[in-house]
Amino acid sequence: MIPFLAAFGLFAHRKHLYLWIFNLQMMKKALKEIKLGYGLGNLKFGMTRKEVELMLGKPSFIDKYSHSDSKKDLTESWQYDELLLSLSFDEEEDWRLIMISVNDEFYELEGKSLIGLFQEGLIKELDEMDLGEWSLEDCSEDDTEDQKVIEIEEKSINFWINDGVLDEIQWTPFFIDDDTIDWPE
């Protein structure tokens, strides 16, 4: 009888693990498509932290920081390690979702997986997508580092390139002007 109970416990544990993996895969599928100005899959810019937590669960890590000396200029960054996804909420925007970053080739922009492409291949893909004029900036702080960013300002998207390879895509909602966000409906 005891070996049966032990086997049943192992089966129940495996079943729980399989369900967790299945749920994670389903969640990732729902988040696959990068939607410029809107969000990621069904994750929409302007959602509250509570709405995001209900959809994705608790983040793996939360970091709070400010880009200035002001205490009213806080940003809260949520990291989801298993999804290779980072979300930012700004205090100035009533803690609504303001930026999304992805680091996995799973995510697609216009049906194309871009993470992992070399800089030249990325530029070719961006030109084919015709997303608008892009600019390339060298963000390296010294000679030992090779970090660049390609920005398409009119689409509010950045492509971070480290050592010649795209390793992060970062985007925000569209802006009406420098201070006014065009929140998606």
C-alpha positions as CSV (number, residue, x, y, z in Angstrom):
1,M,0.0,0.0,0.0
2,I,2.8,2.5,0.8
3,P,4.6,2.1,-2.5
4,F,1.3,2.7,-4.2
5,L,0.8,6.0,-2.3
6,A,4.4,7.0,-3.0
7,A,3.8,6.4,-6.7
8,F,0.5,8.3,-6.6
9,G,2.3,11.2,-4.9
10,L,5.0,11.2,-7.6
11,F,2.3,11.0,-10.3
12,A,0.4,14.0,-8.7
13,H,3.6,16.0,-8.6
14,R,4.4,15.2,-12.2
15,K,0.8,16.1,-13.2
16,H,1.2,19.4,-11.4
17,L,4.5,20.1,-13.2
18,Y,3.0,19.2,-16.6
19,L,0.0,21.5,-16.0
20,W,2.4,24.3,-15.1
21,I,4.5,23.7,-18.2
22,F,1.3,23.6,-20.3
23,N,-0.1,26.8,-18.8
24,L,3.3,28.5,-19.4
25,Q,3.3,27.4,-23.0
26,M,-0.3,28.6,-23.5
27,M,0.5,32.0,-21.9
28,K,3.6,32.4,-24.1
29,K,1.5,31.6,-27.2
30,A,-1.0,34.4,-26.2
31,L,2.0,36.8,-25.9
32,K,3.9,35.9,-29.1
33,E,3.0,38.9,-31.3
34,I,4.7,42.3,-30.8
35,K,2.0,44.8,-31.5
36,L,3.5,48.3,-32.1
37,G,1.7,51.0,-30.1
38,Y,-0.6,48.3,-28.5
39,G,1.5,45.8,-26.5
40,L,2.3,42.1,-26.7
41,G,-0.4,39.7,-27.7
42,N,-3.3,40.3,-25.3
43,L,-1.1,42.3,-22.9
44,K,-2.0,46.0,-23.6
45,F,-0.2,49.2,-22.8
46,G,-2.1,51.1,-20.1
47,M,-3.0,48.0,-18.0
48,T,-2.6,48.4,-14.3
49,R,-0.1,46.3,-12.3
50,K,-3.1,44.4,-10.8
51,E,-4.5,43.6,-14.3
52,V,-1.1,42.4,-15.4
53,E,-0.6,40.3,-12.3
54,L,-4.0,38.7,-12.9
55,M,-3.0,37.8,-16.4
56,L,0.7,36.7,-15.9
57,G,1.0,36.0,-12.2
58,K,3.6,37.4,-9.9
59,P,6.8,38.5,-11.5
60,S,10.2,36.8,-10.7
61,F,11.7,40.1,-9.7
62,I,10.6,43.7,-9.1
63,D,12.9,46.7,-9.3
64,K,12.0,50.3,-8.5
65,Y,14.1,53.2,-9.7
66,S,14.0,56.8,-10.8
67,H,15.6,58.4,-14.0
68,S,15.9,61.6,-12.1
69,D,16.4,63.0,-8.6
70,S,12.7,63.5,-8.1
71,K,10.9,61.0,-5.9
72,K,7.7,61.4,-8.0
73,D,9.5,60.0,-11.1
74,L,9.5,56.4,-10.2
75,T,9.4,53.4,-12.5
76,E,8.7,49.9,-11.4
77,S,10.2,47.1,-13.6
78,W,8.7,43.6,-13.4
79,Q,10.9,40.7,-14.7
80,Y,9.3,37.4,-15.8
81,D,12.3,35.1,-16.0
82,E,10.4,32.1,-17.5
83,L,9.0,34.3,-20.3
84,L,12.2,36.4,-20.9
85,L,9.9,39.4,-20.6
86,S,10.3,42.7,-18.7
87,L,7.4,45.2,-18.1
88,S,7.7,48.8,-16.8
89,F,5.1,50.8,-15.0
90,D,5.5,54.6,-14.4
91,E,4.3,56.4,-11.3
92,E,3.7,59.5,-13.5
93,E,1.2,57.4,-15.6
94,D,-0.7,56.1,-12.5
95,W,1.4,52.9,-12.5
96,R,0.1,51.8,-15.9
97,L,2.1,49.6,-18.2
98,I,4.4,51.9,-20.3
99,M,7.1,49.7,-21.7
100,I,7.7,46.1,-22.8
101,S,11.0,44.4,-23.4
102,V,11.6,40.9,-24.7
103,N,14.8,38.8,-24.9
104,D,13.7,35.6,-26.7
105,E,13.5,34.6,-30.4
106,F,10.0,33.2,-29.6
107,Y,8.5,36.7,-29.8
108,E,7.7,38.0,-33.3
109,L,7.3,41.3,-35.0
110,E,5.1,41.1,-38.2
111,G,5.5,37.3,-38.1
112,K,9.3,37.4,-38.0
113,S,11.5,36.2,-35.1
114,L,14.3,38.8,-34.8
115,I,16.1,38.1,-31.5
116,G,19.5,36.5,-32.3
117,L,19.9,38.1,-35.8
118,F,23.2,39.8,-36.6
119,Q,23.0,43.6,-37.0
120,E,23.2,43.3,-40.8
121,G,20.3,40.7,-41.0
122,L,18.2,42.8,-38.6
123,I,18.7,46.0,-40.7
124,K,17.6,43.9,-43.8
125,E,14.5,42.7,-42.0
126,L,13.6,46.2,-40.8
127,D,14.0,47.6,-44.3
128,E,11.7,44.8,-45.7
129,M,9.1,45.5,-43.0
130,D,9.1,49.2,-43.9
131,L,8.4,50.4,-40.4
132,G,9.9,53.8,-41.1
133,E,13.2,55.6,-40.9
134,W,15.6,54.1,-38.4
135,S,18.7,55.4,-36.7
136,L,21.7,53.5,-35.3
137,E,23.5,54.8,-32.2
138,D,26.6,53.4,-30.6
139,C,26.0,53.1,-26.8
140,S,29.3,51.5,-26.0
141,E,30.9,53.1,-22.9
142,D,34.4,52.0,-23.7
143,D,36.5,50.0,-26.2
144,T,35.8,46.7,-24.6
145,E,32.1,46.9,-25.1
146,D,30.0,46.7,-28.4
147,Q,26.5,48.0,-27.7
148,K,24.3,49.7,-30.2
149,V,20.6,50.6,-30.5
150,I,18.5,50.9,-33.6
151,E,15.6,53.2,-32.9
152,I,12.4,53.7,-35.0
153,E,11.0,56.8,-33.3
154,E,7.7,57.0,-35.2
155,K,6.9,53.4,-34.1
156,S,8.3,53.9,-30.5
157,I,10.6,50.8,-30.7
158,N,14.2,50.1,-30.0
159,F,16.4,47.1,-31.0
160,W,19.4,46.6,-28.6
161,I,22.4,45.0,-30.2
162,N,25.3,43.5,-28.1
163,D,28.4,42.2,-29.8
164,G,26.7,42.5,-33.2
165,V,23.6,40.4,-32.3
166,L,20.1,41.6,-31.4
167,D,19.4,40.5,-27.9
168,E,16.5,42.8,-26.8
169,I,13.5,44.5,-28.3
170,Q,11.9,47.3,-26.3
171,W,8.8,49.3,-27.2
172,T,6.2,51.7,-25.8
173,P,2.8,53.0,-26.7
174,F,2.7,55.7,-29.4
175,F,2.9,59.3,-28.4
176,I,0.7,62.2,-29.7
177,D,3.4,64.7,-28.7
178,D,6.4,64.6,-26.3
179,D,4.1,64.5,-23.2
180,T,0.9,62.8,-24.4
181,I,0.5,59.1,-24.7
182,D,-1.9,57.7,-27.3
183,W,-3.2,54.8,-25.1
184,P,-4.6,51.9,-27.1
185,E,-8.3,51.3,-27.0
